[in-house]
Amino acid sequence: MEKQTTKDDYARVKDDLQVLRDDIASLTKAFADSQKASANNLKDEISREAQSVFENLRKRGDAALTRATEAGSHTVESVEHKIEERPFLSIILMFLAGVIVGKMLDR
């Protein structure tokens, strides 16, 4: 009878260990799945944040380009106006600038 009780106890311990192994396996799988989901969520969040930063930089770059284009256009118009006001002086200044650049390039 005691042998039967020992065998029953052994079988129960064996069954309990198998249940424990199964529980540990499912817990490990659940933890791995949770970590995978967290990693995917973090990846998605980083991707959204990078997209937002890129969009912000693009908008700021477009605004800076627009301001530079407007300033350049204004400067060109101003120079054109000055040349129209004093064409002879403009020709003399351009001639002198050419002479100076020519002398600098001769060296």
Secondary structure, 3 states (H helix, E strand, C coil): CHHHHHHHHHHHHHHHHHHHHHHHHHHHHHHHHHHHHHHHHHHHHHHHHHHHHHHHHHHHHHHHHHHHHHHHHHHHHHHHHHHHHCHHHHHHHHHHHHHHHHHHHHC
